[in-house]
Amino acid sequence: MPLQTLSGCLVERATGSDPHGQALQFERQGYFIHDDDSRPERLVFNRTASLRESPGKRPTAHLDLLRK
């Protein structure tokens, strides 16, 4: 995946004071960590894992088990 830069994004204020190296989950996007270039006035995050959604996906196995 090519480098993707998003600007004008909103995050909780406390995110800026989280320790570097701590993984953060951004809703429906994935897990991120602070970049070394991150500053309180300009936060920079690197994605470490994406979250996938598949439209029309069947219910998960545990939901199928409840029907039996």
N, CA, C and O atoms as a Tripos MOL2 file, in Angstrom:
@<TRIPOS>MOLECULE
protein
  272   271    68     0     0
PROTEIN
NO_CHARGES

@<TRIPOS>ATOM
      1 N           0.8550   -1.1790    0.0000 N.3       1 MET1
      2 CA          0.0000    0.0000    0.0000 C.3       1 MET1
      3 C           0.8960    1.2360    0.0000 C.2       1 MET1
      4 O           1.8300    1.3240    0.7970 O.2       1 MET1
      5 N           0.6190    2.1880   -0.8850 N.am      2 PRO2
      6 CA          1.4260    3.4110   -0.9210 C.3       2 PRO2
      7 C           1.1790    4.2760    0.3020 C.2       2 PRO2
      8 O           0.1680    4.1340    0.9900 O.2       2 PRO2
      9 N           2.1070    5.1640    0.5570 N.am      3 LEU3
     10 CA          1.9860    6.0880    1.6860 C.3       3 LEU3
     11 C           0.7190    6.9120    1.5290 C.2       3 LEU3
     12 O           0.4570    7.4590    0.4580 O.2       3 LEU3
     13 N          -0.0570    6.9990    2.5830 N.am      4 GLN4
     14 CA         -1.3020    7.7620    2.5650 C.3       4 GLN4
     15 C          -1.2580    8.7770    3.6940 C.2       4 GLN4
     16 O          -1.0410    8.4180    4.8520 O.2       4 GLN4
     17 N          -1.4620   10.0300    3.3610 N.am      5 THR5
     18 CA         -1.4640   11.1030    4.3550 C.3       5 THR5
     19 C          -2.8770   11.6500    4.4840 C.2       5 THR5
     20 O          -3.5050   12.0200    3.4920 O.2       5 THR5
     21 N          -3.3650   11.6950    5.7070 N.am      6 LEU6
     22 CA         -4.6710   12.2650    5.9830 C.3       6 LEU6
     23 C          -4.4690   13.5220    6.8170 C.2       6 LEU6
     24 O          -3.7070   13.5090    7.7840 O.2       6 LEU6
     25 N          -5.1370   14.5910    6.4560 N.am      7 SER7
     26 CA         -5.0190   15.8240    7.2290 C.3       7 SER7
     27 C          -6.4080   16.2530    7.6750 C.2       7 SER7
     28 O          -7.4130   15.8660    7.0790 O.2       7 SER7
     29 N          -6.4500   17.0560    8.7300 N.am      8 GLY8
     30 CA         -7.7150   17.5360    9.2430 C.3       8 GLY8
     31 C          -8.4910   16.4880   10.0240 C.2       8 GLY8
     32 O          -9.6930   16.6490   10.2370 O.2       8 GLY8
     33 N          -7.8330   15.4230   10.4540 N.am      9 CYS9
     34 CA         -8.4940   14.3530   11.2160 C.3       9 CYS9
     35 C          -8.6560   14.7740   12.6680 C.2       9 CYS9
     36 O          -7.8820   15.5840   13.1790 O.2       9 CYS9
     37 N          -9.6570   14.2230   13.3220 N.am     10 LEU10
     38 CA         -9.9180   14.5270   14.7220 C.3      10 LEU10
     39 C          -9.5960   13.3130   15.5820 C.2      10 LEU10
     40 O          -9.9750   12.1910   15.2460 O.2      10 LEU10
     41 N          -8.9030   13.5340   16.6780 N.am     11 VAL11
     42 CA         -8.5970   12.4730   17.6450 C.3      11 VAL11
     43 C          -8.8350   13.0350   19.0360 C.2      11 VAL11
     44 O          -8.8870   14.2500   19.2310 O.2      11 VAL11
     45 N          -8.9780   12.1370   19.9960 N.am     12 GLU12
     46 CA         -9.1430   12.5870   21.3750 C.3      12 GLU12
     47 C          -7.8740   13.2870   21.8410 C.2      12 GLU12
     48 O          -6.7680   12.9010   21.4620 O.2      12 GLU12
     49 N          -8.0350   14.3030   22.6520 N.am     13 ARG13
     50 CA         -6.9120   15.1000   23.1430 C.3      13 ARG13
     51 C          -5.8630   14.2240   23.8460 C.2      13 ARG13
     52 O          -4.6630   14.4620   23.7070 O.2      13 ARG13
     53 N          -6.3090   13.2240   24.5920 N.am     14 ALA14
     54 CA         -5.3900   12.3590   25.3430 C.3      14 ALA14
     55 C          -4.4600   11.5610   24.4330 C.2      14 ALA14
     56 O          -3.4120   11.0950   24.8790 O.2      14 ALA14
     57 N          -4.8250   11.4010   23.1780 N.am     15 THR15
     58 CA         -3.9990   10.6460   22.2370 C.3      15 THR15
     59 C          -2.6040   11.2600   22.1120 C.2      15 THR15
     60 O          -1.6300   10.5300   21.9280 O.2      15 THR15
     61 N          -2.4930   12.5570   22.2080 N.am     16 GLY16
     62 CA         -1.2080   13.2320   22.0810 C.3      16 GLY16
     63 C          -0.2510   12.9310   23.2090 C.2      16 GLY16
     64 O           0.9620   13.0520   23.0390 O.2      16 GLY16
     65 N          -0.7720   12.5400   24.3590 N.am     17 SER17
     66 CA          0.1050   12.2650   25.4960 C.3      17 SER17
     67 C           0.3330   10.7690   25.7240 C.2      17 SER17
     68 O           1.0350   10.3930   26.6630 O.2      17 SER17
     69 N          -0.2480    9.9130   24.8800 N.am     18 ASP18
     70 CA         -0.0020    8.4740   25.0080 C.3      18 ASP18
     71 C           1.4640    8.1780   24.7210 C.2      18 ASP18
     72 O           2.0590    8.8100   23.8490 O.2      18 ASP18
     73 N           2.0550    7.2260   25.4430 N.am     19 PRO19
     74 CA          3.4700    6.9250   25.2220 C.3      19 PRO19
     75 C           3.7420    6.3700   23.8240 C.2      19 PRO19
     76 O           2.9390    5.6160   23.2740 O.2      19 PRO19
     77 N           4.8820    6.7530   23.2640 N.am     20 HIS20
     78 CA          5.2780    6.2110   21.9590 C.3      20 HIS20
     79 C           5.4470    4.7050   22.0820 C.2      20 HIS20
     80 O           5.9320    4.2060   23.0970 O.2      20 HIS20
     81 N           5.0490    3.9970   21.0570 N.am     21 GLY21
     82 CA          5.1520    2.5430   21.0680 C.3      21 GLY21
     83 C           3.8810    1.8600   21.5290 C.2      21 GLY21
     84 O           3.7270    0.6530   21.3420 O.2      21 GLY21
     85 N           2.9610    2.6140   22.1330 N.am     22 GLN22
     86 CA          1.6910    2.0400   22.5650 C.3      22 GLN22
     87 C           0.7380    2.0310   21.3780 C.2      22 GLN22
     88 O           0.5420    3.0570   20.7270 O.2      22 GLN22
     89 N           0.1440    0.8730   21.0960 N.am     23 ALA23
     90 CA         -0.7850    0.7650   19.9700 C.3      23 ALA23
     91 C          -2.1130    1.4330   20.3030 C.2      23 ALA23
     92 O          -2.6290    1.3050   21.4130 O.2      23 ALA23
     93 N          -2.6470    2.1370   19.3340 N.am     24 LEU24
     94 CA         -3.9480    2.8030   19.4700 C.3      24 LEU24
     95 C          -4.8550    2.2830   18.3630 C.2      24 LEU24
     96 O          -4.4070    2.0960   17.2320 O.2      24 LEU24
     97 N          -6.1200    2.0480   18.6760 N.am     25 GLN25
     98 CA         -7.0540    1.6240   17.6430 C.3      25 GLN25
     99 C          -7.8940    2.8070   17.2260 C.2      25 GLN25
    100 O          -8.5410    3.4460   18.0550 O.2      25 GLN25
    101 N          -7.8830    3.1000   15.9280 N.am     26 PHE26
    102 CA         -8.7310    4.1480   15.3820 C.3      26 PHE26
    103 C          -9.9410    3.4580   14.7830 C.2      26 PHE26
    104 O          -9.8030    2.5270   13.9890 O.2      26 PHE26
    105 N         -11.1190    3.9090   15.1600 N.am     27 GLU27
    106 CA        -12.3650    3.2520   14.8160 C.3      27 GLU27
    107 C         -12.4590    2.9140   13.3320 C.2      27 GLU27
    108 O         -12.3290    3.7850   12.4710 O.2      27 GLU27
    109 N         -12.6860    1.6480   13.0540 N.am     28 ARG28
    110 CA        -12.8810    1.1030   11.7110 C.3      28 ARG28
    111 C         -11.6960    1.2990   10.7760 C.2      28 ARG28
    112 O         -11.8280    1.0780    9.5720 O.2      28 ARG28
    113 N         -10.5550    1.7030   11.2900 N.am     29 GLN29
    114 CA         -9.3900    1.9240   10.4400 C.3      29 GLN29
    115 C          -8.2850    0.9140   10.6930 C.2      29 GLN29
    116 O          -7.7730    0.3040    9.7530 O.2      29 GLN29
    117 N          -7.9110    0.7300   11.9550 N.am     30 GLY30
    118 CA         -6.8400   -0.2000   12.2780 C.3      30 GLY30
    119 C          -6.1110    0.2170   13.5380 C.2      30 GLY30
    120 O          -6.5920    1.0360   14.3210 O.2      30 GLY30
    121 N          -4.9350   -0.3690   13.7130 N.am     31 TYR31
    122 CA         -4.0850   -0.0680   14.8710 C.3      31 TYR31
    123 C          -2.9150    0.7920   14.4090 C.2      31 TYR31
    124 O          -2.3340    0.5560   13.3500 O.2      31 TYR31
    125 N          -2.5800    1.7880   15.2160 N.am     32 PHE32
    126 CA         -1.5590    2.7640   14.8670 C.3      32 PHE32
    127 C          -0.6250    2.9890   16.0470 C.2      32 PHE32
    128 O          -0.9920    2.7520   17.1980 O.2      32 PHE32
    129 N           0.5890    3.4510   15.7480 N.am     33 ILE33
    130 CA          1.5280    3.8900   16.7750 C.3      33 ILE33
    131 C           2.0310    5.2760   16.3870 C.2      33 ILE33
    132 O           1.9900    5.6610   15.2180 O.2      33 ILE33
    133 N           2.5080    6.0220   17.3870 N.am     34 HIS34
    134 CA          3.0760    7.3570   17.1290 C.3      34 HIS34
    135 C           4.3280    7.2230   16.2590 C.2      34 HIS34
    136 O           5.1350    6.3140   16.4550 O.2      34 HIS34
    137 N           4.4790    8.1220   15.3130 N.am     35 ASP35
    138 CA          5.6980    8.2230   14.5220 C.3      35 ASP35
    139 C           6.7150    9.0330   15.3120 C.2      35 ASP35
    140 O           6.3380    9.8480   16.1540 O.2      35 ASP35
    141 N           7.9980    8.8180   15.0490 N.am     36 ASP36
    142 CA          9.0460    9.5870   15.7370 C.3      36 ASP36
    143 C           8.9570   11.0760   15.4370 C.2      36 ASP36
    144 O           9.4410   11.8910   16.2220 O.2      36 ASP36
    145 N           8.3440   11.4450   14.3080 N.am     37 ASP37
    146 CA          8.1870   12.8580   13.9420 C.3      37 ASP37
    147 C           6.9660   13.5080   14.5880 C.2      37 ASP37
    148 O           6.7150   14.6930   14.3730 O.2      37 ASP37
    149 N           6.2100   12.7550   15.3710 N.am     38 SER38
    150 CA          4.9990   13.2640   15.9930 C.3      38 SER38
    151 C           5.3280   14.3170   17.0510 C.2      38 SER38
    152 O           6.2320   14.1310   17.8660 O.2      38 SER38
    153 N           4.5820   15.4280   17.0270 N.am     39 ARG39
    154 CA          4.7120   16.4970   18.0200 C.3      39 ARG39
    155 C           3.3230   16.8100   18.5440 C.2      39 ARG39
    156 O           2.3370   16.5260   17.8630 O.2      39 ARG39
    157 N           3.2120   17.3910   19.7400 N.am     40 PRO40
    158 CA          1.8790   17.6930   20.2850 C.3      40 PRO40
    159 C           1.0250   18.5540   19.3510 C.2      40 PRO40
    160 O          -0.1930   18.3830   19.2970 O.2      40 PRO40
    161 N           1.6420   19.4630   18.6260 N.am     41 GLU41
    162 CA          0.8690   20.3270   17.7270 C.3      41 GLU41
    163 C           0.6560   19.7050   16.3480 C.2      41 GLU41
    164 O          -0.1260   20.2230   15.5520 O.2      41 GLU41
    165 N           1.3450   18.5990   16.0600 N.am     42 ARG42
    166 CA          1.2070   17.9140   14.7580 C.3      42 ARG42
    167 C           1.4240   16.4200   14.9690 C.2      42 ARG42
    168 O           2.5480   15.9290   14.8610 O.2      42 ARG42
    169 N           0.3580   15.7100   15.2670 N.am     43 LEU43
    170 CA          0.4570   14.2810   15.5440 C.3      43 LEU43
    171 C           0.6400   13.4930   14.2500 C.2      43 LEU43
    172 O          -0.0120   13.7700   13.2430 O.2      43 LEU43
    173 N           1.5300   12.5130   14.2900 N.am     44 VAL44
    174 CA          1.7980   11.6380   13.1500 C.3      44 VAL44
    175 C           1.7190   10.2060   13.6560 C.2      44 VAL44
    176 O           2.3570    9.8600   14.6500 O.2      44 VAL44
    177 N           0.9340    9.3650   12.9690 N.am     45 PHE45
    178 CA          0.7620    7.9760   13.3530 C.3      45 PHE45
    179 C           1.0820    7.0680   12.1790 C.2      45 PHE45
    180 O           0.8650    7.4310   11.0230 O.2      45 PHE45
    181 N           1.5950    5.8920   12.4820 N.am     46 ASN46
    182 CA          1.8600    4.8720   11.4720 C.3      46 ASN46
    183 C           0.9340    3.6990   11.7150 C.2      46 ASN46
    184 O           0.7980    3.2250   12.8430 O.2      46 ASN46
    185 N           0.2930    3.2290   10.6450 N.am     47 ARG47
    186 CA         -0.6090    2.0780   10.7680 C.3      47 ARG47
    187 C           0.2180    0.8110   10.9150 C.2      47 ARG47
    188 O           1.1550    0.5850   10.1490 O.2      47 ARG47
    189 N          -0.1250   -0.0150   11.8970 N.am     48 THR48
    190 CA          0.5690   -1.2900   12.0950 C.3      48 THR48
    191 C          -0.2920   -2.4650   11.6600 C.2      48 THR48
    192 O           0.2410   -3.5200   11.3140 O.2      48 THR48
    193 N          -1.6180   -2.3070   11.6710 N.am     49 ALA49
    194 CA         -2.5280   -3.3670   11.2190 C.3      49 ALA49
    195 C          -3.8390   -2.7240   10.7700 C.2      49 ALA49
    196 O          -4.3510   -1.8110   11.4180 O.2      49 ALA49
    197 N          -4.3690   -3.2110    9.6620 N.am     50 SER50
    198 CA         -5.6460   -2.7210    9.1510 C.3      50 SER50
    199 C          -6.7790   -3.5810    9.6700 C.2      50 SER50
    200 O          -6.5890   -4.7470   10.0150 O.2      50 SER50
    201 N          -7.9580   -2.9880    9.7180 N.am     51 LEU51
    202 CA         -9.1780   -3.7330   10.0280 C.3      51 LEU51
    203 C          -9.9270   -3.9230    8.7180 C.2      51 LEU51
    204 O         -10.0140   -3.0070    7.8990 O.2      51 LEU51
    205 N         -10.4590   -5.1090    8.5320 N.am     52 ARG52
    206 CA        -11.1780   -5.3910    7.2880 C.3      52 ARG52
    207 C         -12.6540   -5.5740    7.5800 C.2      52 ARG52
    208 O         -13.0350   -6.1350    8.6070 O.2      52 ARG52
    209 N         -13.4730   -5.0940    6.6670 N.am     53 GLU53
    210 CA        -14.9100   -5.3370    6.7130 C.3      53 GLU53
    211 C         -15.3130   -5.8850    5.3670 C.2      53 GLU53
    212 O         -14.9450   -5.3370    4.3270 O.2      53 GLU53
    213 N         -16.0630   -6.9580    5.3840 N.am     54 SER54
    214 CA        -16.5430   -7.5550    4.1480 C.3      54 SER54
    215 C         -18.0590   -7.3990    4.0950 C.2      54 SER54
    216 O         -18.7690   -8.0310    4.8760 O.2      54 SER54
    217 N         -18.5660   -6.5670    3.1860 N.am     55 PRO55
    218 CA        -20.0180   -6.4210    3.0910 C.3      55 PRO55
    219 C         -20.6540   -7.7530    2.7010 C.2      55 PRO55
    220 O         -20.1370   -8.4610    1.8360 O.2      55 PRO55
    221 N         -21.7630   -8.0910    3.3300 N.am     56 GLY56
    222 CA        -22.4530   -9.3240    3.0120 C.3      56 GLY56
    223 C         -21.8350  -10.5650    3.6290 C.2      56 GLY56
    224 O         -22.2250  -11.6830    3.2930 O.2      56 GLY56
    225 N         -20.8910  -10.3880    4.5130 N.am     57 LYS57
    226 CA        -20.2260  -11.5240    5.1460 C.3      57 LYS57
    227 C         -21.2080  -12.2630    6.0590 C.2      57 LYS57
    228 O         -22.0190  -11.6390    6.7430 O.2      57 LYS57
    229 N         -21.1280  -13.6000    6.0630 N.am     58 ARG58
    230 CA        -21.9930  -14.4160    6.9180 C.3      58 ARG58
    231 C         -21.6910  -14.1460    8.3860 C.2      58 ARG58
    232 O         -20.5800  -13.7290    8.7140 O.2      58 ARG58
    233 N         -22.6430  -14.3700    9.2680 N.am     59 PRO59
    234 CA        -22.3840  -14.1980   10.7040 C.3      59 PRO59
    235 C         -21.2220  -15.0680   11.1590 C.2      59 PRO59
    236 O         -20.9400  -16.1070   10.5620 O.2      59 PRO59
    237 N         -20.5660  -14.6440   12.1990 N.am     60 THR60
    238 CA        -19.4110  -15.3950   12.6950 C.3      60 THR60
    239 C         -19.8410  -16.7270   13.2740 C.2      60 THR60
    240 O         -21.0150  -16.9330   13.5810 O.2      60 THR60
    241 N         -18.8810  -17.6310   13.4220 N.am     61 ALA61
    242 CA        -19.1490  -19.0000   13.8560 C.3      61 ALA61
    243 C         -19.8730  -19.0460   15.1990 C.2      61 ALA61
    244 O         -20.7860  -19.8520   15.3770 O.2      61 ALA61
    245 N         -19.4790  -18.1930   16.1450 N.am     62 HIS62
    246 CA        -20.1230  -18.2680   17.4550 C.3      62 HIS62
    247 C         -21.6070  -17.9090   17.3760 C.2      62 HIS62
    248 O         -22.4030  -18.4280   18.1590 O.2      62 HIS62
    249 N         -21.9920  -17.0420   16.4570 N.am     63 LEU63
    250 CA        -23.4120  -16.7460   16.2900 C.3      63 LEU63
    251 C         -24.1330  -17.9270   15.6720 C.2      63 LEU63
    252 O         -25.2800  -18.1960   16.0300 O.2      63 LEU63
    253 N         -23.4930  -18.6420   14.7520 N.am     64 ASP64
    254 CA        -24.0960  -19.8340   14.1480 C.3      64 ASP64
    255 C         -24.3270  -20.9050   15.2090 C.2      64 ASP64
    256 O         -25.3320  -21.6130   15.1540 O.2      64 ASP64
    257 N         -23.4200  -21.0380   16.1730 N.am     65 LEU65
    258 CA        -23.5590  -22.0530   17.2100 C.3      65 LEU65
    259 C         -24.7660  -21.7770   18.0900 C.2      65 LEU65
    260 O         -25.3750  -22.7160   18.6030 O.2      65 LEU65
    261 N         -25.1240  -20.5290   18.2750 N.am     66 LEU66
    262 CA        -26.2620  -20.1960   19.1310 C.3      66 LEU66
    263 C         -27.5850  -20.6360   18.5190 C.2      66 LEU66
    264 O         -28.5670  -20.8240   19.2380 O.2      66 LEU66
    265 N         -27.6210  -20.8010   17.2190 N.am     67 ARG67
    266 CA        -28.8570  -21.1930   16.5440 C.3      67 ARG67
    267 C         -29.1390  -22.6920   16.6720 C.2      67 ARG67
    268 O         -30.2730  -23.1140   16.4480 O.2      67 ARG67
    269 N         -28.1490  -23.5000   17.0240 N.am     68 LYS68
    270 CA        -28.3270  -24.9670   17.0690 C.3      68 LYS68
    271 C         -29.0670  -25.4140   18.2870 C.2      68 LYS68
    272 O         -29.2940  -26.6100   18.4680 O.2      68 LYS68
@<TRIPOS>BOND
     1     1     2 1
     2     2     3 1
     3     3     4 2
     4     3     5 am
     5     5     6 1
     6     6     7 1
     7     7     8 2
     8     7     9 am
     9     9    10 1
    10    10    11 1
    11    11    12 2
    12    11    13 am
    13    13    14 1
    14    14    15 1
    15    15    16 2
    16    15    17 am
    17    17    18 1
    18    18    19 1
    19    19    20 2
    20    19    21 am
    21    21    22 1
    22    22    23 1
    23    23    24 2
    24    23    25 am
    25    25    26 1
    26    26    27 1
    27    27    28 2
    28    27    29 am
    29    29    30 1
    30    30    31 1
    31    31    32 2
    32    31    33 am
    33    33    34 1
    34    34    35 1
    35    35    36 2
    36    35    37 am
    37    37    38 1
    38    38    39 1
    39    39    40 2
    40    39    41 am
    41    41    42 1
    42    42    43 1
    43    43    44 2
    44    43    45 am
    45    45    46 1
    46    46    47 1
    47    47    48 2
    48    47    49 am
    49    49    50 1
    50    50    51 1
    51    51    52 2
    52    51    53 am
    53    53    54 1
    54    54    55 1
    55    55    56 2
    56    55    57 am
    57    57    58 1
    58    58    59 1
    59    59    60 2
    60    59    61 am
    61    61    62 1
    62    62    63 1
    63    63    64 2
    64    63    65 am
    65    65    66 1
    66    66    67 1
    67    67    68 2
    68    67    69 am
    69    69    70 1
    70    70    71 1
    71    71    72 2
    72    71    73 am
    73    73    74 1
    74    74    75 1
    75    75    76 2
    76    75    77 am
    77    77    78 1
    78    78    79 1
    79    79    80 2
    80    79    81 am
    81    81    82 1
    82    82    83 1
    83    83    84 2
    84    83    85 am
    85    85    86 1
    86    86    87 1
    87    87    88 2
    88    87    89 am
    89    89    90 1
    90    90    91 1
    91    91    92 2
    92    91    93 am
    93    93    94 1
    94    94    95 1
    95    95    96 2
    96    95    97 am
    97    97    98 1
    98    98    99 1
    99    99   100 2
   100    99   101 am
   101   101   102 1
   102   102   103 1
   103   103   104 2
   104   103   105 am
   105   105   106 1
   106   106   107 1
   107   107   108 2
   108   107   109 am
   109   109   110 1
   110   110   111 1
   111   111   112 2
   112   111   113 am
   113   113   114 1
   114   114   115 1
   115   115   116 2
   116   115   117 am
   117   117   118 1
   118   118   119 1
   119   119   120 2
   120   119   121 am
   121   121   122 1
   122   122   123 1
   123   123   124 2
   124   123   125 am
   125   125   126 1
   126   126   127 1
   127   127   128 2
   128   127   129 am
   129   129   130 1
   130   130   131 1
   131   131   132 2
   132   131   133 am
   133   133   134 1
   134   134   135 1
   135   135   136 2
   136   135   137 am
   137   137   138 1
   138   138   139 1
   139   139   140 2
   140   139   141 am
   141   141   142 1
   142   142   143 1
   143   143   144 2
   144   143   145 am
   145   145   146 1
   146   146   147 1
   147   147   148 2
   148   147   149 am
   149   149   150 1
   150   150   151 1
   151   151   152 2
   152   151   153 am
   153   153   154 1
   154   154   155 1
   155   155   156 2
   156   155   157 am
   157   157   158 1
   158   158   159 1
   159   159   160 2
   160   159   161 am
   161   161   162 1
   162   162   163 1
   163   163   164 2
   164   163   165 am
   165   165   166 1
   166   166   167 1
   167   167   168 2
   168   167   169 am
   169   169   170 1
   170   170   171 1
   171   171   172 2
   172   171   173 am
   173   173   174 1
   174   174   175 1
   175   175   176 2
   176   175   177 am
   177   177   178 1
   178   178   179 1
   179   179   180 2
   180   179   181 am
   181   181   182 1
   182   182   183 1
   183   183   184 2
   184   183   185 am
   185   185   186 1
   186   186   187 1
   187   187   188 2
   188   187   189 am
   189   189   190 1
   190   190   191 1
   191   191   192 2
   192   191   193 am
   193   193   194 1
   194   194   195 1
   195   195   196 2
   196   195   197 am
   197   197   198 1
   198   198   199 1
   199   199   200 2
   200   199   201 am
   201   201   202 1
   202   202   203 1
   203   203   204 2
   204   203   205 am
   205   205   206 1
   206   206   207 1
   207   207   208 2
   208   207   209 am
   209   209   210 1
   210   210   211 1
   211   211   212 2
   212   211   213 am
   213   213   214 1
   214   214   215 1
   215   215   216 2
   216   215   217 am
   217   217   218 1
   218   218   219 1
   219   219   220 2
   220   219   221 am
   221   221   222 1
   222   222   223 1
   223   223   224 2
   224   223   225 am
   225   225   226 1
   226   226   227 1
   227   227   228 2
   228   227   229 am
   229   229   230 1
   230   230   231 1
   231   231   232 2
   232   231   233 am
   233   233   234 1
   234   234   235 1
   235   235   236 2
   236   235   237 am
   237   237   238 1
   238   238   239 1
   239   239   240 2
   240   239   241 am
   241   241   242 1
   242   242   243 1
   243   243   244 2
   244   243   245 am
   245   245   246 1
   246   246   247 1
   247   247   248 2
   248   247   249 am
   249   249   250 1
   250   250   251 1
   251   251   252 2
   252   251   253 am
   253   253   254 1
   254   254   255 1
   255   255   256 2
   256   255   257 am
   257   257   258 1
   258   258   259 1
   259   259   260 2
   260   259   261 am
   261   261   262 1
   262   262   263 1
   263   263   264 2
   264   263   265 am
   265   265   266 1
   266   266   267 1
   267   267   268 2
   268   267   269 am
   269   269   270 1
   270   270   271 1
   271   271   272 2
@<TRIPOS>SUBSTRUCTURE
     1 MET1         2 RESIDUE 1 A MET
     2 PRO2         6 RESIDUE 1 A PRO
     3 LEU3        10 RESIDUE 1 A LEU
     4 GLN4        14 RESIDUE 1 A GLN
     5 THR5        18 RESIDUE 1 A THR
     6 LEU6        22 RESIDUE 1 A LEU
     7 SER7        26 RESIDUE 1 A SER
     8 GLY8        30 RESIDUE 1 A GLY
     9 CYS9        34 RESIDUE 1 A CYS
    10 LEU10       38 RESIDUE 1 A LEU
    11 VAL11       42 RESIDUE 1 A VAL
    12 GLU12       46 RESIDUE 1 A GLU
    13 ARG13       50 RESIDUE 1 A ARG
    14 ALA14       54 RESIDUE 1 A ALA
    15 THR15       58 RESIDUE 1 A THR
    16 GLY16       62 RESIDUE 1 A GLY
    17 SER17       66 RESIDUE 1 A SER
    18 ASP18       70 RESIDUE 1 A ASP
    19 PRO19       74 RESIDUE 1 A PRO
    20 HIS20       78 RESIDUE 1 A HIS
    21 GLY21       82 RESIDUE 1 A GLY
    22 GLN22       86 RESIDUE 1 A GLN
    23 ALA23       90 RESIDUE 1 A ALA
    24 LEU24       94 RESIDUE 1 A LEU
    25 GLN25       98 RESIDUE 1 A GLN
    26 PHE26      102 RESIDUE 1 A PHE
    27 GLU27      106 RESIDUE 1 A GLU
    28 ARG28      110 RESIDUE 1 A ARG
    29 GLN29      114 RESIDUE 1 A GLN
    30 GLY30      118 RESIDUE 1 A GLY
    31 TYR31      122 RESIDUE 1 A TYR
    32 PHE32      126 RESIDUE 1 A PHE
    33 ILE33      130 RESIDUE 1 A ILE
    34 HIS34      134 RESIDUE 1 A HIS
    35 ASP35      138 RESIDUE 1 A ASP
    36 ASP36      142 RESIDUE 1 A ASP
    37 ASP37      146 RESIDUE 1 A ASP
    38 SER38      150 RESIDUE 1 A SER
    39 ARG39      154 RESIDUE 1 A ARG
    40 PRO40      158 RESIDUE 1 A PRO
    41 GLU41      162 RESIDUE 1 A GLU
    42 ARG42      166 RESIDUE 1 A ARG
    43 LEU43      170 RESIDUE 1 A LEU
    44 VAL44      174 RESIDUE 1 A VAL
    45 PHE45      178 RESIDUE 1 A PHE
    46 ASN46      182 RESIDUE 1 A ASN
    47 ARG47      186 RESIDUE 1 A ARG
    48 THR48      190 RESIDUE 1 A THR
    49 ALA49      194 RESIDUE 1 A ALA
    50 SER50      198 RESIDUE 1 A SER
    51 LEU51      202 RESIDUE 1 A LEU
    52 ARG52      206 RESIDUE 1 A ARG
    53 GLU53      210 RESIDUE 1 A GLU
    54 SER54      214 RESIDUE 1 A SER
    55 PRO55      218 RESIDUE 1 A PRO
    56 GLY56      222 RESIDUE 1 A GLY
    57 LYS57      226 RESIDUE 1 A LYS
    58 ARG58      230 RESIDUE 1 A ARG
    59 PRO59      234 RESIDUE 1 A PRO
    60 THR60      238 RESIDUE 1 A THR
    61 ALA61      242 RESIDUE 1 A ALA
    62 HIS62      246 RESIDUE 1 A HIS
    63 LEU63      250 RESIDUE 1 A LEU
    64 ASP64      254 RESIDUE 1 A ASP
    65 LEU65      258 RESIDUE 1 A LEU
    66 LEU66      262 RESIDUE 1 A LEU
    67 ARG67      266 RESIDUE 1 A ARG
    68 LYS68      270 RESIDUE 1 A LYS
